[in-house]
Amino acid sequence: MKQNLSDKKALLIEELHREGIHDENILKVLLDIPREDFIPKALRSQAYKNAALPISSGQTISQPYIVAYMTQALEITKQHKILEVGTGSGYQAVVLAKLCRRLFTIERHLPLLNAAEKIFKKMGIFNITTLFGNGMKGWPEQAPFDRIMVTAATEEIPEKLLEQLKDGGIMVIPVGAQGETQHILRIRRQGNDYHKEILLPVKFVPLLSGIVHES
């Protein structure tokens, strides 16, 4: 099983490279991380399909290409302090944490956050700080952030997240209504100006306010 997953992982990394993921640091991180640990046991044989998969609380773990693409679009360095809105399974958080100085991640579903925290501890990753809360509000006590990644789609970009982006910083966020075409946007802050770049059509679960204590 393990060897089979290793072979599938190697093929996935080759596929991602062909599809335009050229950052060798990102490809190495994806090769190092066991994606099968972040999904339900019944789906582990599908861990290295280039596809989104269901997890608990009605959420999904994003397609590996989208994880890699959004990470590459953030232009991360080891000096960066990053905010992730939507911890989910924790997979994207680990990818980011291995590339940056510190990661702050917010999740509104407590069962998901608890499960992700256990994985972070098991993997020995200690530069992640978590918050159970409403991601639309960001994390003002820790702002500003060099980079912000939002892992759910919103019809309008939350003003509070824009305010928490450092001057010169980058936000990557899926924007668009459910049932309609959504796009990943890259937003660069220059003073009080925000320059938006449309990158890729996508389909994401919605970014919602409020918190959920149970699945």
Contacts in CASP RR format, 6 or more apart in sequence:
PFRMAT RR
TARGET T0000
AUTHOR 0000-0000-0000
METHOD contacts of the structure
MODEL  1
MKQNLSDKKALLIEELHREGIHDENILKVLLDIPREDFIPKALRSQAYKN
AALPISSGQTISQPYIVAYMTQALEITKQHKILEVGTGSGYQAVVLAKLC
RRLFTIERHLPLLNAAEKIFKKMGIFNITTLFGNGMKGWPEQAPFDRIMV
TAATEEIPEKLLEQLKDGGIMVIPVGAQGETQHILRIRRQGNDYHKEILL
PVKFVPLLSGIVHES
1 45 0 8 1.000
4 45 0 8 1.000
5 36 0 8 1.000
5 44 0 8 1.000
5 45 0 8 1.000
5 47 0 8 1.000
5 48 0 8 1.000
8 47 0 8 1.000
8 48 0 8 1.000
8 49 0 8 1.000
9 31 0 8 1.000
9 35 0 8 1.000
9 47 0 8 1.000
9 48 0 8 1.000
10 31 0 8 1.000
11 48 0 8 1.000
12 30 0 8 1.000
12 48 0 8 1.000
12 49 0 8 1.000
12 50 0 8 1.000
12 64 0 8 1.000
13 27 0 8 1.000
13 30 0 8 1.000
13 31 0 8 1.000
15 50 0 8 1.000
15 65 0 8 1.000
16 27 0 8 1.000
16 30 0 8 1.000
16 50 0 8 1.000
16 64 0 8 1.000
16 65 0 8 1.000
16 68 0 8 1.000
17 27 0 8 1.000
19 65 0 8 1.000
21 27 0 8 1.000
21 65 0 8 1.000
21 68 0 8 1.000
21 69 0 8 1.000
21 72 0 8 1.000
22 72 0 8 1.000
23 71 0 8 1.000
23 72 0 8 1.000
25 99 0 8 1.000
26 68 0 8 1.000
26 71 0 8 1.000
26 72 0 8 1.000
26 95 0 8 1.000
26 99 0 8 1.000
27 68 0 8 1.000
29 95 0 8 1.000
29 98 0 8 1.000
29 99 0 8 1.000
30 64 0 8 1.000
30 67 0 8 1.000
30 68 0 8 1.000
30 95 0 8 1.000
32 98 0 8 1.000
33 91 0 8 1.000
33 94 0 8 1.000
33 95 0 8 1.000
33 98 0 8 1.000
34 47 0 8 1.000
35 47 0 8 1.000
35 48 0 8 1.000
35 61 0 8 1.000
35 64 0 8 1.000
35 91 0 8 1.000
36 44 0 8 1.000
36 47 0 8 1.000
36 48 0 8 1.000
37 119 0 8 1.000
37 122 0 8 1.000
37 123 0 8 1.000
38 55 0 8 1.000
38 61 0 8 1.000
38 89 0 8 1.000
38 90 0 8 1.000
38 91 0 8 1.000
38 119 0 8 1.000
39 46 0 8 1.000
39 47 0 8 1.000
39 53 0 8 1.000
39 55 0 8 1.000
39 61 0 8 1.000
39 89 0 8 1.000
40 54 0 8 1.000
40 55 0 8 1.000
40 56 0 8 1.000
43 53 0 8 1.000
43 54 0 8 1.000
46 53 0 8 1.000
47 53 0 8 1.000
48 64 0 8 1.000
50 63 0 8 1.000
50 64 0 8 1.000
50 65 0 8 1.000
51 63 0 8 1.000
52 60 0 8 1.000
52 61 0 8 1.000
52 62 0 8 1.000
52 63 0 8 1.000
52 66 0 8 1.000
53 60 0 8 1.000
53 61 0 8 1.000
54 60 0 8 1.000
55 61 0 8 1.000
55 88 0 8 1.000
55 89 0 8 1.000
55 112 0 8 1.000
56 111 0 8 1.000
56 112 0 8 1.000
56 115 0 8 1.000
56 215 0 8 1.000
57 109 0 8 1.000
57 111 0 8 1.000
57 112 0 8 1.000
57 212 0 8 1.000
57 215 0 8 1.000
58 205 0 8 1.000
58 215 0 8 1.000
59 88 0 8 1.000
59 89 0 8 1.000
59 109 0 8 1.000
59 112 0 8 1.000
59 205 0 8 1.000
60 205 0 8 1.000
61 88 0 8 1.000
61 89 0 8 1.000
61 91 0 8 1.000
62 91 0 8 1.000
62 92 0 8 1.000
62 151 0 8 1.000
62 204 0 8 1.000
66 202 0 8 1.000
67 91 0 8 1.000
67 92 0 8 1.000
67 95 0 8 1.000
69 184 0 8 1.000
69 199 0 8 1.000
69 200 0 8 1.000
70 92 0 8 1.000
70 149 0 8 1.000
70 151 0 8 1.000
70 172 0 8 1.000
70 184 0 8 1.000
71 92 0 8 1.000
71 95 0 8 1.000
71 96 0 8 1.000
71 99 0 8 1.000
71 149 0 8 1.000
73 170 0 8 1.000
73 172 0 8 1.000
73 184 0 8 1.000
73 186 0 8 1.000
73 199 0 8 1.000
74 82 0 8 1.000
74 96 0 8 1.000
74 147 0 8 1.000
74 149 0 8 1.000
74 170 0 8 1.000
74 172 0 8 1.000
75 147 0 8 1.000
75 170 0 8 1.000
76 82 0 8 1.000
76 96 0 8 1.000
76 99 0 8 1.000
76 100 0 8 1.000
76 147 0 8 1.000
77 100 0 8 1.000
78 99 0 8 1.000
78 100 0 8 1.000
78 101 0 8 1.000
79 100 0 8 1.000
79 101 0 8 1.000
79 146 0 8 1.000
80 100 0 8 1.000
80 101 0 8 1.000
80 146 0 8 1.000
80 147 0 8 1.000
81 100 0 8 1.000
81 101 0 8 1.000
81 102 0 8 1.000
81 104 0 8 1.000
81 142 0 8 1.000
81 145 0 8 1.000
81 146 0 8 1.000
81 147 0 8 1.000
82 96 0 8 1.000
82 100 0 8 1.000
82 102 0 8 1.000
82 103 0 8 1.000
82 104 0 8 1.000
82 145 0 8 1.000
82 146 0 8 1.000
82 147 0 8 1.000
82 148 0 8 1.000
82 149 0 8 1.000
83 103 0 8 1.000
83 104 0 8 1.000
83 105 0 8 1.000
83 106 0 8 1.000
83 138 0 8 1.000
83 139 0 8 1.000
83 142 0 8 1.000
83 143 0 8 1.000
83 145 0 8 1.000
83 147 0 8 1.000
83 148 0 8 1.000
83 149 0 8 1.000
83 161 0 8 1.000
83 164 0 8 1.000
84 92 0 8 1.000
84 93 0 8 1.000
84 96 0 8 1.000
84 103 0 8 1.000
84 104 0 8 1.000
84 105 0 8 1.000
84 106 0 8 1.000
84 148 0 8 1.000
84 149 0 8 1.000
84 150 0 8 1.000
84 151 0 8 1.000
85 105 0 8 1.000
85 106 0 8 1.000
85 135 0 8 1.000
85 136 0 8 1.000
85 138 0 8 1.000
85 148 0 8 1.000
85 149 0 8 1.000
85 150 0 8 1.000
85 151 0 8 1.000
85 152 0 8 1.000
85 161 0 8 1.000
85 207 0 8 1.000
86 105 0 8 1.000
86 106 0 8 1.000
86 107 0 8 1.000
86 108 0 8 1.000
86 135 0 8 1.000
86 150 0 8 1.000
86 151 0 8 1.000
86 152 0 8 1.000
86 207 0 8 1.000
87 93 0 8 1.000
87 105 0 8 1.000
87 106 0 8 1.000
87 107 0 8 1.000
87 112 0 8 1.000
87 113 0 8 1.000
87 116 0 8 1.000
87 130 0 8 1.000
88 107 0 8 1.000
88 109 0 8 1.000
88 112 0 8 1.000
88 113 0 8 1.000
88 116 0 8 1.000
88 151 0 8 1.000
89 112 0 8 1.000
89 115 0 8 1.000
89 116 0 8 1.000
90 105 0 8 1.000
90 116 0 8 1.000
90 119 0 8 1.000
90 120 0 8 1.000
92 149 0 8 1.000
92 151 0 8 1.000
93 103 0 8 1.000
93 105 0 8 1.000
93 116 0 8 1.000
93 120 0 8 1.000
93 128 0 8 1.000
94 119 0 8 1.000
94 120 0 8 1.000
94 123 0 8 1.000
94 125 0 8 1.000
94 128 0 8 1.000
96 103 0 8 1.000
96 149 0 8 1.000
97 103 0 8 1.000
97 120 0 8 1.000
97 125 0 8 1.000
97 127 0 8 1.000
97 128 0 8 1.000
98 125 0 8 1.000
100 127 0 8 1.000
100 147 0 8 1.000
101 127 0 8 1.000
102 127 0 8 1.000
102 128 0 8 1.000
102 129 0 8 1.000
103 127 0 8 1.000
103 128 0 8 1.000
103 129 0 8 1.000
104 128 0 8 1.000
104 129 0 8 1.000
104 130 0 8 1.000
104 131 0 8 1.000
104 139 0 8 1.000
104 142 0 8 1.000
104 145 0 8 1.000
105 116 0 8 1.000
105 128 0 8 1.000
105 129 0 8 1.000
105 130 0 8 1.000
105 131 0 8 1.000
106 130 0 8 1.000
106 131 0 8 1.000
106 132 0 8 1.000
106 133 0 8 1.000
106 134 0 8 1.000
106 135 0 8 1.000
106 138 0 8 1.000
106 139 0 8 1.000
107 113 0 8 1.000
107 116 0 8 1.000
107 130 0 8 1.000
107 131 0 8 1.000
107 132 0 8 1.000
107 133 0 8 1.000
108 132 0 8 1.000
108 133 0 8 1.000
108 134 0 8 1.000
108 135 0 8 1.000
108 208 0 8 1.000
108 209 0 8 1.000
108 210 0 8 1.000
108 211 0 8 1.000
108 212 0 8 1.000
109 211 0 8 1.000
109 212 0 8 1.000
109 215 0 8 1.000
110 132 0 8 1.000
110 211 0 8 1.000
110 212 0 8 1.000
110 213 0 8 1.000
110 214 0 8 1.000
111 214 0 8 1.000
111 215 0 8 1.000
113 130 0 8 1.000
113 132 0 8 1.000
116 130 0 8 1.000
117 130 0 8 1.000
120 126 0 8 1.000
120 128 0 8 1.000
120 130 0 8 1.000
129 142 0 8 1.000
131 139 0 8 1.000
132 211 0 8 1.000
133 210 0 8 1.000
133 211 0 8 1.000
134 209 0 8 1.000
134 210 0 8 1.000
134 211 0 8 1.000
135 158 0 8 1.000
135 207 0 8 1.000
135 209 0 8 1.000
136 154 0 8 1.000
136 158 0 8 1.000
136 160 0 8 1.000
136 161 0 8 1.000
136 207 0 8 1.000
136 209 0 8 1.000
137 158 0 8 1.000
137 160 0 8 1.000
138 158 0 8 1.000
138 160 0 8 1.000
138 161 0 8 1.000
138 164 0 8 1.000
139 164 0 8 1.000
140 160 0 8 1.000
140 164 0 8 1.000
143 163 0 8 1.000
143 164 0 8 1.000
144 164 0 8 1.000
144 165 0 8 1.000
144 166 0 8 1.000
144 167 0 8 1.000
145 164 0 8 1.000
145 165 0 8 1.000
145 166 0 8 1.000
145 169 0 8 1.000
146 166 0 8 1.000
146 169 0 8 1.000
146 170 0 8 1.000
147 169 0 8 1.000
147 170 0 8 1.000
147 171 0 8 1.000
147 172 0 8 1.000
148 161 0 8 1.000
148 164 0 8 1.000
148 165 0 8 1.000
148 170 0 8 1.000
148 171 0 8 1.000
148 172 0 8 1.000
148 173 0 8 1.000
149 171 0 8 1.000
149 172 0 8 1.000
149 173 0 8 1.000
150 161 0 8 1.000
150 171 0 8 1.000
150 172 0 8 1.000
150 173 0 8 1.000
150 174 0 8 1.000
150 207 0 8 1.000
151 174 0 8 1.000
151 204 0 8 1.000
152 174 0 8 1.000
152 204 0 8 1.000
152 205 0 8 1.000
152 206 0 8 1.000
152 207 0 8 1.000
152 208 0 8 1.000
153 174 0 8 1.000
153 175 0 8 1.000
153 176 0 8 1.000
153 178 0 8 1.000
153 182 0 8 1.000
153 202 0 8 1.000
153 203 0 8 1.000
153 204 0 8 1.000
153 205 0 8 1.000
153 206 0 8 1.000
153 207 0 8 1.000
154 173 0 8 1.000
154 174 0 8 1.000
154 175 0 8 1.000
154 176 0 8 1.000
154 206 0 8 1.000
154 207 0 8 1.000
155 175 0 8 1.000
155 176 0 8 1.000
155 177 0 8 1.000
156 175 0 8 1.000
157 171 0 8 1.000
157 173 0 8 1.000
157 175 0 8 1.000
157 185 0 8 1.000
157 187 0 8 1.000
158 207 0 8 1.000
161 171 0 8 1.000
161 173 0 8 1.000
162 171 0 8 1.000
162 187 0 8 1.000
162 189 0 8 1.000
162 194 0 8 1.000
165 171 0 8 1.000
165 187 0 8 1.000
165 189 0 8 1.000
166 189 0 8 1.000
167 189 0 8 1.000
167 190 0 8 1.000
167 191 0 8 1.000
168 188 0 8 1.000
168 189 0 8 1.000
168 190 0 8 1.000
168 191 0 8 1.000
169 188 0 8 1.000
169 189 0 8 1.000
170 186 0 8 1.000
170 187 0 8 1.000
170 188 0 8 1.000
170 189 0 8 1.000
171 185 0 8 1.000
171 186 0 8 1.000
171 187 0 8 1.000
171 189 0 8 1.000
172 184 0 8 1.000
172 185 0 8 1.000
172 186 0 8 1.000
172 187 0 8 1.000
172 199 0 8 1.000
173 184 0 8 1.000
173 185 0 8 1.000
173 187 0 8 1.000
174 182 0 8 1.000
174 183 0 8 1.000
174 184 0 8 1.000
174 185 0 8 1.000
174 202 0 8 1.000
174 204 0 8 1.000
175 182 0 8 1.000
175 183 0 8 1.000
175 184 0 8 1.000
175 185 0 8 1.000
176 182 0 8 1.000
176 183 0 8 1.000
178 206 0 8 1.000
181 201 0 8 1.000
182 201 0 8 1.000
182 202 0 8 1.000
182 203 0 8 1.000
182 204 0 8 1.000
183 198 0 8 1.000
183 199 0 8 1.000
183 200 0 8 1.000
183 201 0 8 1.000
183 202 0 8 1.000
184 198 0 8 1.000
184 199 0 8 1.000
184 200 0 8 1.000
184 202 0 8 1.000
185 196 0 8 1.000
185 197 0 8 1.000
185 198 0 8 1.000
185 199 0 8 1.000
186 196 0 8 1.000
186 197 0 8 1.000
186 199 0 8 1.000
187 194 0 8 1.000
187 195 0 8 1.000
187 196 0 8 1.000
187 197 0 8 1.000
188 194 0 8 1.000
188 195 0 8 1.000
188 197 0 8 1.000
189 195 0 8 1.000
END
